[in-house]
Amino acid sequence: MKRVKVLGSIAVFAIFAMALLGPTLAMGETTAFCGSDEESCKSPVSHVHYSADDILVETSAMEYECDALFLGDALEEGLGSPLVIHGNFTYTSCKNGCERTEENGPAIVSFLKTGHESAEVTLEALIHVVCPSFINCSYIFEEVIGTAKGPLLSIENNGEFYYLKQFLNHESGGLLCPKEGFLTAVFVPLSKTYISS
């Protein structure tokens, strides 16, 4: 009976230790954007500019596309765990007569390095959408998860980060507002942006 109690205590301690150490180990690796291909970035990029053509938003009522620009600055001088970028989205050329604007900025885009030239991207923002005659709604991008690849892995020359059918939650608007939507987008930096540490 004592042996069972001892083994049980060891198992509880091991689970507790993993819970404490797991996040600390994951958060310990820094993420940086670098203008050159370096294992350890000596001059991190702290100002970023991304563009996206034809980002797609799908809802139960309709789907539409817009072009987008994102301009932002990294906190902690271009290093972080994760690397957090505060910035603003500007939307143009929306189809179906729709307009799309960012509200309550800045938007927050976080990059956490997951391997060589790759990172997980988390987006938090509030977007207001107006389409003729029936849609006047706001959607929150909360914990929208995407993937980033640097120039060495990306099909884009400068790198990319993208979202594939990520869930958008209805925040406010009238009865005709679809309660949910999905975002698909590929953002490309204007200059080569390597993912380093």
mmCIF file of the C-alpha atoms, coordinates in Angstrom:
data_MODEL
# 
_entry.id   MODEL 
# 
loop_
_atom_site.group_PDB 
_atom_site.id 
_atom_site.type_symbol 
_atom_site.label_atom_id 
_atom_site.label_alt_id 
_atom_site.label_comp_id 
_atom_site.label_asym_id 
_atom_site.label_entity_id 
_atom_site.label_seq_id 
_atom_site.pdbx_PDB_ins_code 
_atom_site.Cartn_x 
_atom_site.Cartn_y 
_atom_site.Cartn_z 
_atom_site.occupancy 
_atom_site.B_iso_or_equiv 
_atom_site.pdbx_formal_charge 
_atom_site.auth_seq_id 
_atom_site.auth_comp_id 
_atom_site.auth_asym_id 
_atom_site.auth_atom_id 
_atom_site.pdbx_PDB_model_num 
ATOM 1   C CA . MET A 1 1   ? 0.000   0.000  0.000   1.00 0.00 ? 1   MET A CA 1 
ATOM 2   C CA . LYS A 1 2   ? 2.884   2.381  0.829   1.00 0.00 ? 2   LYS A CA 1 
ATOM 3   C CA . ARG A 1 3   ? 4.391   1.707  -2.594  1.00 0.00 ? 3   ARG A CA 1 
ATOM 4   C CA . VAL A 1 4   ? 1.159   2.795  -4.339  1.00 0.00 ? 4   VAL A CA 1 
ATOM 5   C CA . LYS A 1 5   ? 1.078   6.024  -2.276  1.00 0.00 ? 5   LYS A CA 1 
ATOM 6   C CA . VAL A 1 6   ? 4.728   6.759  -3.083  1.00 0.00 ? 6   VAL A CA 1 
ATOM 7   C CA . LEU A 1 7   ? 4.214   6.118  -6.818  1.00 0.00 ? 7   LEU A CA 1 
ATOM 8   C CA . GLY A 1 8   ? 1.070   8.254  -6.753  1.00 0.00 ? 8   GLY A CA 1 
ATOM 9   C CA . SER A 1 9   ? 2.959   11.090 -5.057  1.00 0.00 ? 9   SER A CA 1 
ATOM 10  C CA . ILE A 1 10  ? 5.767   10.862 -7.628  1.00 0.00 ? 10  ILE A CA 1 
ATOM 11  C CA . ALA A 1 11  ? 3.262   10.965 -10.509 1.00 0.00 ? 11  ALA A CA 1 
ATOM 12  C CA . VAL A 1 12  ? 1.516   14.034 -9.048  1.00 0.00 ? 12  VAL A CA 1 
ATOM 13  C CA . PHE A 1 13  ? 4.891   15.751 -8.536  1.00 0.00 ? 13  PHE A CA 1 
ATOM 14  C CA . ALA A 1 14  ? 5.965   14.933 -12.124 1.00 0.00 ? 14  ALA A CA 1 
ATOM 15  C CA . ILE A 1 15  ? 2.743   16.369 -13.568 1.00 0.00 ? 15  ILE A CA 1 
ATOM 16  C CA . PHE A 1 16  ? 3.124   19.484 -11.408 1.00 0.00 ? 16  PHE A CA 1 
ATOM 17  C CA . ALA A 1 17  ? 6.764   19.930 -12.482 1.00 0.00 ? 17  ALA A CA 1 
ATOM 18  C CA . MET A 1 18  ? 5.878   19.558 -16.185 1.00 0.00 ? 18  MET A CA 1 
ATOM 19  C CA . ALA A 1 19  ? 3.095   22.112 -15.819 1.00 0.00 ? 19  ALA A CA 1 
ATOM 20  C CA . LEU A 1 20  ? 5.542   24.582 -14.311 1.00 0.00 ? 20  LEU A CA 1 
ATOM 21  C CA . LEU A 1 21  ? 8.523   23.897 -16.555 1.00 0.00 ? 21  LEU A CA 1 
ATOM 22  C CA . GLY A 1 22  ? 6.711   23.340 -19.881 1.00 0.00 ? 22  GLY A CA 1 
ATOM 23  C CA . PRO A 1 23  ? 5.572   26.935 -20.492 1.00 0.00 ? 23  PRO A CA 1 
ATOM 24  C CA . THR A 1 24  ? 8.871   28.305 -19.168 1.00 0.00 ? 24  THR A CA 1 
ATOM 25  C CA . LEU A 1 25  ? 10.869  26.278 -21.679 1.00 0.00 ? 25  LEU A CA 1 
ATOM 26  C CA . ALA A 1 26  ? 8.588   27.249 -24.568 1.00 0.00 ? 26  ALA A CA 1 
ATOM 27  C CA . MET A 1 27  ? 8.663   30.909 -23.609 1.00 0.00 ? 27  MET A CA 1 
ATOM 28  C CA . GLY A 1 28  ? 12.445  30.904 -23.182 1.00 0.00 ? 28  GLY A CA 1 
ATOM 29  C CA . GLU A 1 29  ? 13.289  30.936 -26.927 1.00 0.00 ? 29  GLU A CA 1 
ATOM 30  C CA . THR A 1 30  ? 13.347  34.404 -28.429 1.00 0.00 ? 30  THR A CA 1 
ATOM 31  C CA . THR A 1 31  ? 11.894  35.258 -31.806 1.00 0.00 ? 31  THR A CA 1 
ATOM 32  C CA . ALA A 1 32  ? 13.388  37.943 -34.036 1.00 0.00 ? 32  ALA A CA 1 
ATOM 33  C CA . PHE A 1 33  ? 12.958  39.288 -37.534 1.00 0.00 ? 33  PHE A CA 1 
ATOM 34  C CA . CYS A 1 34  ? 16.264  39.732 -39.296 1.00 0.00 ? 34  CYS A CA 1 
ATOM 35  C CA . GLY A 1 35  ? 17.206  41.425 -42.573 1.00 0.00 ? 35  GLY A CA 1 
ATOM 36  C CA . SER A 1 36  ? 19.806  38.743 -43.328 1.00 0.00 ? 36  SER A CA 1 
ATOM 37  C CA . ASP A 1 37  ? 20.070  34.980 -42.930 1.00 0.00 ? 37  ASP A CA 1 
ATOM 38  C CA . GLU A 1 38  ? 21.790  34.645 -39.527 1.00 0.00 ? 38  GLU A CA 1 
ATOM 39  C CA . GLU A 1 39  ? 21.498  31.870 -36.953 1.00 0.00 ? 39  GLU A CA 1 
ATOM 40  C CA . SER A 1 40  ? 21.484  34.453 -34.176 1.00 0.00 ? 40  SER A CA 1 
ATOM 41  C CA . CYS A 1 41  ? 20.244  37.841 -35.362 1.00 0.00 ? 41  CYS A CA 1 
ATOM 42  C CA . LYS A 1 42  ? 22.702  40.670 -34.639 1.00 0.00 ? 42  LYS A CA 1 
ATOM 43  C CA . SER A 1 43  ? 20.545  43.487 -36.064 1.00 0.00 ? 43  SER A CA 1 
ATOM 44  C CA . PRO A 1 44  ? 16.845  42.695 -35.605 1.00 0.00 ? 44  PRO A CA 1 
ATOM 45  C CA . VAL A 1 45  ? 14.190  44.359 -37.765 1.00 0.00 ? 45  VAL A CA 1 
ATOM 46  C CA . SER A 1 46  ? 11.737  46.264 -35.585 1.00 0.00 ? 46  SER A CA 1 
ATOM 47  C CA . HIS A 1 47  ? 9.589   48.033 -38.217 1.00 0.00 ? 47  HIS A CA 1 
ATOM 48  C CA . VAL A 1 48  ? 7.519   45.844 -40.574 1.00 0.00 ? 48  VAL A CA 1 
ATOM 49  C CA . HIS A 1 49  ? 5.322   46.465 -43.591 1.00 0.00 ? 49  HIS A CA 1 
ATOM 50  C CA . TYR A 1 50  ? 3.207   43.646 -45.091 1.00 0.00 ? 50  TYR A CA 1 
ATOM 51  C CA . SER A 1 51  ? 0.769   43.583 -47.995 1.00 0.00 ? 51  SER A CA 1 
ATOM 52  C CA . ALA A 1 52  ? -1.942  41.089 -48.928 1.00 0.00 ? 52  ALA A CA 1 
ATOM 53  C CA . ASP A 1 53  ? -3.974  40.768 -52.119 1.00 0.00 ? 53  ASP A CA 1 
ATOM 54  C CA . ASP A 1 54  ? -7.502  39.388 -52.110 1.00 0.00 ? 54  ASP A CA 1 
ATOM 55  C CA . ILE A 1 55  ? -7.859  38.372 -48.479 1.00 0.00 ? 55  ILE A CA 1 
ATOM 56  C CA . LEU A 1 56  ? -11.028 36.295 -48.339 1.00 0.00 ? 56  LEU A CA 1 
ATOM 57  C CA . VAL A 1 57  ? -13.755 36.585 -45.714 1.00 0.00 ? 57  VAL A CA 1 
ATOM 58  C CA . GLU A 1 58  ? -16.505 33.971 -45.855 1.00 0.00 ? 58  GLU A CA 1 
ATOM 59  C CA . THR A 1 59  ? -19.793 34.259 -43.949 1.00 0.00 ? 59  THR A CA 1 
ATOM 60  C CA . SER A 1 60  ? -23.165 32.531 -44.200 1.00 0.00 ? 60  SER A CA 1 
ATOM 61  C CA . ALA A 1 61  ? -24.612 35.628 -45.928 1.00 0.00 ? 61  ALA A CA 1 
ATOM 62  C CA . MET A 1 62  ? -21.831 36.322 -48.426 1.00 0.00 ? 62  MET A CA 1 
ATOM 63  C CA . GLU A 1 63  ? -18.136 36.272 -49.121 1.00 0.00 ? 63  GLU A CA 1 
ATOM 64  C CA . TYR A 1 64  ? -15.949 39.140 -50.230 1.00 0.00 ? 64  TYR A CA 1 
ATOM 65  C CA . GLU A 1 65  ? -12.312 39.985 -50.847 1.00 0.00 ? 65  GLU A CA 1 
ATOM 66  C CA . CYS A 1 66  ? -10.162 43.019 -50.001 1.00 0.00 ? 66  CYS A CA 1 
ATOM 67  C CA . ASP A 1 67  ? -6.546  44.017 -50.320 1.00 0.00 ? 67  ASP A CA 1 
ATOM 68  C CA . ALA A 1 68  ? -4.756  44.876 -47.078 1.00 0.00 ? 68  ALA A CA 1 
ATOM 69  C CA . LEU A 1 69  ? -1.662  46.591 -45.747 1.00 0.00 ? 69  LEU A CA 1 
ATOM 70  C CA . PHE A 1 70  ? -0.209  46.094 -42.279 1.00 0.00 ? 70  PHE A CA 1 
ATOM 71  C CA . LEU A 1 71  ? 2.299   48.544 -40.830 1.00 0.00 ? 71  LEU A CA 1 
ATOM 72  C CA . GLY A 1 72  ? 3.708   47.851 -37.381 1.00 0.00 ? 72  GLY A CA 1 
ATOM 73  C CA . ASP A 1 73  ? 6.507   48.120 -34.858 1.00 0.00 ? 73  ASP A CA 1 
ATOM 74  C CA . ALA A 1 74  ? 7.968   45.370 -32.707 1.00 0.00 ? 74  ALA A CA 1 
ATOM 75  C CA . LEU A 1 75  ? 8.075   45.763 -28.972 1.00 0.00 ? 75  LEU A CA 1 
ATOM 76  C CA . GLU A 1 76  ? 11.354  45.037 -27.172 1.00 0.00 ? 76  GLU A CA 1 
ATOM 77  C CA . GLU A 1 77  ? 13.484  46.327 -30.092 1.00 0.00 ? 77  GLU A CA 1 
ATOM 78  C CA . GLY A 1 78  ? 12.691  43.438 -32.410 1.00 0.00 ? 78  GLY A CA 1 
ATOM 79  C CA . LEU A 1 79  ? 13.215  40.556 -29.978 1.00 0.00 ? 79  LEU A CA 1 
ATOM 80  C CA . GLY A 1 80  ? 10.600  38.736 -27.948 1.00 0.00 ? 80  GLY A CA 1 
ATOM 81  C CA . SER A 1 81  ? 9.155   35.496 -26.764 1.00 0.00 ? 81  SER A CA 1 
ATOM 82  C CA . PRO A 1 82  ? 6.847   35.821 -28.600 1.00 0.00 ? 82  PRO A CA 1 
ATOM 83  C CA . LEU A 1 83  ? 7.793   38.767 -30.806 1.00 0.00 ? 83  LEU A CA 1 
ATOM 84  C CA . VAL A 1 84  ? 4.846   41.176 -30.447 1.00 0.00 ? 84  VAL A CA 1 
ATOM 85  C CA . ILE A 1 85  ? 4.052   43.681 -33.188 1.00 0.00 ? 85  ILE A CA 1 
ATOM 86  C CA . HIS A 1 86  ? 1.621   46.567 -32.606 1.00 0.00 ? 86  HIS A CA 1 
ATOM 87  C CA . GLY A 1 87  ? 0.299   48.046 -35.830 1.00 0.00 ? 87  GLY A CA 1 
ATOM 88  C CA . ASN A 1 88  ? -2.599  48.942 -38.060 1.00 0.00 ? 88  ASN A CA 1 
ATOM 89  C CA . PHE A 1 89  ? -4.392  47.315 -40.972 1.00 0.00 ? 89  PHE A CA 1 
ATOM 90  C CA . THR A 1 90  ? -5.635  49.358 -43.913 1.00 0.00 ? 90  THR A CA 1 
ATOM 91  C CA . TYR A 1 91  ? -8.105  47.746 -46.311 1.00 0.00 ? 91  TYR A CA 1 
ATOM 92  C CA . THR A 1 92  ? -8.685  48.759 -49.943 1.00 0.00 ? 92  THR A CA 1 
ATOM 93  C CA . SER A 1 93  ? -10.315 47.452 -53.137 1.00 0.00 ? 93  SER A CA 1 
ATOM 94  C CA . CYS A 1 94  ? -13.029 45.499 -51.311 1.00 0.00 ? 94  CYS A CA 1 
ATOM 95  C CA . LYS A 1 95  ? -15.361 43.637 -53.634 1.00 0.00 ? 95  LYS A CA 1 
ATOM 96  C CA . ASN A 1 96  ? -19.203 43.619 -53.564 1.00 0.00 ? 96  ASN A CA 1 
ATOM 97  C CA . GLY A 1 97  ? -19.198 47.293 -52.539 1.00 0.00 ? 97  GLY A CA 1 
ATOM 98  C CA . CYS A 1 98  ? -17.997 46.433 -49.027 1.00 0.00 ? 98  CYS A CA 1 
ATOM 99  C CA . GLU A 1 99  ? -15.847 48.601 -46.795 1.00 0.00 ? 99  GLU A CA 1 
ATOM 100 C CA . ARG A 1 100 ? -13.629 47.283 -44.051 1.00 0.00 ? 100 ARG A CA 1 
ATOM 101 C CA . THR A 1 101 ? -11.907 49.284 -41.297 1.00 0.00 ? 101 THR A CA 1 
ATOM 102 C CA . GLU A 1 102 ? -9.914  48.482 -38.193 1.00 0.00 ? 102 GLU A CA 1 
ATOM 103 C CA . GLU A 1 103 ? -11.359 49.693 -34.874 1.00 0.00 ? 103 GLU A CA 1 
ATOM 104 C CA . ASN A 1 104 ? -9.898  50.143 -31.384 1.00 0.00 ? 104 ASN A CA 1 
ATOM 105 C CA . GLY A 1 105 ? -6.337  49.733 -32.663 1.00 0.00 ? 105 GLY A CA 1 
ATOM 106 C CA . PRO A 1 106 ? -3.596  48.951 -32.559 1.00 0.00 ? 106 PRO A CA 1 
ATOM 107 C CA . ALA A 1 107 ? -3.912  45.414 -33.824 1.00 0.00 ? 107 ALA A CA 1 
ATOM 108 C CA . ILE A 1 108 ? -1.589  42.929 -32.133 1.00 0.00 ? 108 ILE A CA 1 
ATOM 109 C CA . VAL A 1 109 ? 0.278   40.334 -34.191 1.00 0.00 ? 109 VAL A CA 1 
ATOM 110 C CA . SER A 1 110 ? 2.484   37.920 -32.224 1.00 0.00 ? 110 SER A CA 1 
ATOM 111 C CA . PHE A 1 111 ? 5.122   35.613 -33.727 1.00 0.00 ? 111 PHE A CA 1 
ATOM 112 C CA . LEU A 1 112 ? 6.505   32.632 -31.784 1.00 0.00 ? 112 LEU A CA 1 
ATOM 113 C CA . LYS A 1 113 ? 9.382   30.770 -33.445 1.00 0.00 ? 113 LYS A CA 1 
ATOM 114 C CA . THR A 1 114 ? 8.567   27.080 -33.840 1.00 0.00 ? 114 THR A CA 1 
ATOM 115 C CA . GLY A 1 115 ? 11.555  25.955 -35.918 1.00 0.00 ? 115 GLY A CA 1 
ATOM 116 C CA . HIS A 1 116 ? 13.988  26.982 -38.641 1.00 0.00 ? 116 HIS A CA 1 
ATOM 117 C CA . GLU A 1 117 ? 12.502  29.982 -40.513 1.00 0.00 ? 117 GLU A CA 1 
ATOM 118 C CA . SER A 1 118 ? 9.009   29.284 -39.162 1.00 0.00 ? 118 SER A CA 1 
ATOM 119 C CA . ALA A 1 119 ? 6.710   30.694 -36.502 1.00 0.00 ? 119 ALA A CA 1 
ATOM 120 C CA . GLU A 1 120 ? 3.167   30.528 -35.203 1.00 0.00 ? 120 GLU A CA 1 
ATOM 121 C CA . VAL A 1 121 ? 1.306   33.824 -35.729 1.00 0.00 ? 121 VAL A CA 1 
ATOM 122 C CA . THR A 1 122 ? -1.512  35.037 -33.471 1.00 0.00 ? 122 THR A CA 1 
ATOM 123 C CA . LEU A 1 123 ? -3.703  37.959 -34.521 1.00 0.00 ? 123 LEU A CA 1 
ATOM 124 C CA . GLU A 1 124 ? -5.922  40.109 -32.289 1.00 0.00 ? 124 GLU A CA 1 
ATOM 125 C CA . ALA A 1 125 ? -7.946  42.935 -33.848 1.00 0.00 ? 125 ALA A CA 1 
ATOM 126 C CA . LEU A 1 126 ? -11.456 44.358 -34.198 1.00 0.00 ? 126 LEU A CA 1 
ATOM 127 C CA . ILE A 1 127 ? -12.753 44.910 -37.747 1.00 0.00 ? 127 ILE A CA 1 
ATOM 128 C CA . HIS A 1 128 ? -15.853 46.837 -38.842 1.00 0.00 ? 128 HIS A CA 1 
ATOM 129 C CA . VAL A 1 129 ? -17.496 45.664 -42.075 1.00 0.00 ? 129 VAL A CA 1 
ATOM 130 C CA . VAL A 1 130 ? -20.131 47.587 -44.063 1.00 0.00 ? 130 VAL A CA 1 
ATOM 131 C CA . CYS A 1 131 ? -21.672 46.135 -47.220 1.00 0.00 ? 131 CYS A CA 1 
ATOM 132 C CA . PRO A 1 132 ? -24.486 47.874 -49.135 1.00 0.00 ? 132 PRO A CA 1 
ATOM 133 C CA . SER A 1 133 ? -28.005 47.572 -47.758 1.00 0.00 ? 133 SER A CA 1 
ATOM 134 C CA . PHE A 1 134 ? -27.596 44.765 -45.245 1.00 0.00 ? 134 PHE A CA 1 
ATOM 135 C CA . ILE A 1 135 ? -24.291 44.263 -43.413 1.00 0.00 ? 135 ILE A CA 1 
ATOM 136 C CA . ASN A 1 136 ? -22.997 46.683 -40.779 1.00 0.00 ? 136 ASN A CA 1 
ATOM 137 C CA . CYS A 1 137 ? -21.121 44.453 -38.361 1.00 0.00 ? 137 CYS A CA 1 
ATOM 138 C CA . SER A 1 138 ? -17.982 44.205 -36.262 1.00 0.00 ? 138 SER A CA 1 
ATOM 139 C CA . TYR A 1 139 ? -15.918 41.039 -35.970 1.00 0.00 ? 139 TYR A CA 1 
ATOM 140 C CA . ILE A 1 140 ? -13.234 40.297 -33.447 1.00 0.00 ? 140 ILE A CA 1 
ATOM 141 C CA . PHE A 1 141 ? -10.068 38.496 -34.444 1.00 0.00 ? 141 PHE A CA 1 
ATOM 142 C CA . GLU A 1 142 ? -9.167  36.859 -31.163 1.00 0.00 ? 142 GLU A CA 1 
ATOM 143 C CA . GLU A 1 143 ? -6.524  34.159 -31.069 1.00 0.00 ? 143 GLU A CA 1 
ATOM 144 C CA . VAL A 1 144 ? -6.640  33.837 -34.853 1.00 0.00 ? 144 VAL A CA 1 
ATOM 145 C CA . ILE A 1 145 ? -3.766  31.415 -35.505 1.00 0.00 ? 145 ILE A CA 1 
ATOM 146 C CA . GLY A 1 146 ? -1.616  31.377 -38.618 1.00 0.00 ? 146 GLY A CA 1 
ATOM 147 C CA . THR A 1 147 ? 1.809   30.343 -39.859 1.00 0.00 ? 147 THR A CA 1 
ATOM 148 C CA . ALA A 1 148 ? 4.851   32.432 -40.780 1.00 0.00 ? 148 ALA A CA 1 
ATOM 149 C CA . LYS A 1 149 ? 7.705   31.338 -43.038 1.00 0.00 ? 149 LYS A CA 1 
ATOM 150 C CA . GLY A 1 150 ? 10.910  33.209 -43.779 1.00 0.00 ? 150 GLY A CA 1 
ATOM 151 C CA . PRO A 1 151 ? 12.373  33.601 -47.291 1.00 0.00 ? 151 PRO A CA 1 
ATOM 152 C CA . LEU A 1 152 ? 14.265  30.292 -47.085 1.00 0.00 ? 152 LEU A CA 1 
ATOM 153 C CA . LEU A 1 153 ? 11.033  28.261 -46.693 1.00 0.00 ? 153 LEU A CA 1 
ATOM 154 C CA . SER A 1 154 ? 8.376   30.493 -48.242 1.00 0.00 ? 154 SER A CA 1 
ATOM 155 C CA . ILE A 1 155 ? 7.194   30.383 -51.831 1.00 0.00 ? 155 ILE A CA 1 
ATOM 156 C CA . GLU A 1 156 ? 7.252   34.199 -51.615 1.00 0.00 ? 156 GLU A CA 1 
ATOM 157 C CA . ASN A 1 157 ? 10.657  35.860 -52.136 1.00 0.00 ? 157 ASN A CA 1 
ATOM 158 C CA . ASN A 1 158 ? 10.478  37.940 -48.945 1.00 0.00 ? 158 ASN A CA 1 
ATOM 159 C CA . GLY A 1 159 ? 8.699   35.463 -46.658 1.00 0.00 ? 159 GLY A CA 1 
ATOM 160 C CA . GLU A 1 160 ? 5.031   35.379 -45.616 1.00 0.00 ? 160 GLU A CA 1 
ATOM 161 C CA . PHE A 1 161 ? 2.498   34.813 -42.895 1.00 0.00 ? 161 PHE A CA 1 
ATOM 162 C CA . TYR A 1 162 ? -0.875  33.318 -43.662 1.00 0.00 ? 162 TYR A CA 1 
ATOM 163 C CA . TYR A 1 163 ? -4.220  32.266 -42.237 1.00 0.00 ? 163 TYR A CA 1 
ATOM 164 C CA . LEU A 1 164 ? -6.341  29.454 -43.666 1.00 0.00 ? 164 LEU A CA 1 
ATOM 165 C CA . LYS A 1 165 ? -10.066 29.570 -42.805 1.00 0.00 ? 165 LYS A CA 1 
ATOM 166 C CA . GLN A 1 166 ? -9.525  31.036 -39.349 1.00 0.00 ? 166 GLN A CA 1 
ATOM 167 C CA . PHE A 1 167 ? -12.639 31.698 -37.276 1.00 0.00 ? 167 PHE A CA 1 
ATOM 168 C CA . LEU A 1 168 ? -13.887 35.290 -36.844 1.00 0.00 ? 168 LEU A CA 1 
ATOM 169 C CA . ASN A 1 169 ? -16.331 35.972 -34.024 1.00 0.00 ? 169 ASN A CA 1 
ATOM 170 C CA . HIS A 1 170 ? -19.272 38.391 -34.339 1.00 0.00 ? 170 HIS A CA 1 
ATOM 171 C CA . GLU A 1 171 ? -18.776 41.278 -31.908 1.00 0.00 ? 171 GLU A CA 1 
ATOM 172 C CA . SER A 1 172 ? -21.651 43.667 -32.676 1.00 0.00 ? 172 SER A CA 1 
ATOM 173 C CA . GLY A 1 173 ? -24.164 44.692 -35.324 1.00 0.00 ? 173 GLY A CA 1 
ATOM 174 C CA . GLY A 1 174 ? -27.740 44.158 -36.389 1.00 0.00 ? 174 GLY A CA 1 
ATOM 175 C CA . LEU A 1 175 ? -29.898 41.072 -36.773 1.00 0.00 ? 175 LEU A CA 1 
ATOM 176 C CA . LEU A 1 176 ? -28.687 40.497 -40.322 1.00 0.00 ? 176 LEU A CA 1 
ATOM 177 C CA . CYS A 1 177 ? -25.053 40.168 -39.254 1.00 0.00 ? 177 CYS A CA 1 
ATOM 178 C CA . PRO A 1 178 ? -23.707 36.656 -39.761 1.00 0.00 ? 178 PRO A CA 1 
ATOM 179 C CA . LYS A 1 179 ? -22.671 35.330 -36.353 1.00 0.00 ? 179 LYS A CA 1 
ATOM 180 C CA . GLU A 1 180 ? -19.350 34.039 -37.598 1.00 0.00 ? 180 GLU A CA 1 
ATOM 181 C CA . GLY A 1 181 ? -16.950 34.302 -40.471 1.00 0.00 ? 181 GLY A CA 1 
ATOM 182 C CA . PHE A 1 182 ? -13.724 32.774 -41.720 1.00 0.00 ? 182 PHE A CA 1 
ATOM 183 C CA . LEU A 1 183 ? -10.538 34.485 -42.828 1.00 0.00 ? 183 LEU A CA 1 
ATOM 184 C CA . THR A 1 184 ? -8.068  33.269 -45.454 1.00 0.00 ? 184 THR A CA 1 
ATOM 185 C CA . ALA A 1 185 ? -5.149  35.603 -46.179 1.00 0.00 ? 185 ALA A CA 1 
ATOM 186 C CA . VAL A 1 186 ? -1.477  35.662 -47.181 1.00 0.00 ? 186 VAL A CA 1 
ATOM 187 C CA . PHE A 1 187 ? 0.604   38.644 -46.007 1.00 0.00 ? 187 PHE A CA 1 
ATOM 188 C CA . VAL A 1 188 ? 3.990   39.273 -47.646 1.00 0.00 ? 188 VAL A CA 1 
ATOM 189 C CA . PRO A 1 189 ? 6.649   41.634 -46.226 1.00 0.00 ? 189 PRO A CA 1 
ATOM 190 C CA . LEU A 1 190 ? 7.919   44.388 -48.518 1.00 0.00 ? 190 LEU A CA 1 
ATOM 191 C CA . SER A 1 191 ? 11.530  43.357 -47.802 1.00 0.00 ? 191 SER A CA 1 
ATOM 192 C CA . LYS A 1 192 ? 13.189  40.045 -46.910 1.00 0.00 ? 192 LYS A CA 1 
ATOM 193 C CA . THR A 1 193 ? 12.276  39.146 -43.342 1.00 0.00 ? 193 THR A CA 1 
ATOM 194 C CA . TYR A 1 194 ? 14.101  36.116 -41.939 1.00 0.00 ? 194 TYR A CA 1 
ATOM 195 C CA . ILE A 1 195 ? 12.792  34.429 -38.786 1.00 0.00 ? 195 ILE A CA 1 
ATOM 196 C CA . SER A 1 196 ? 15.638  34.120 -36.322 1.00 0.00 ? 196 SER A CA 1 
ATOM 197 C CA . SER A 1 197 ? 16.345  34.133 -32.587 1.00 0.00 ? 197 SER A CA 1 
# 
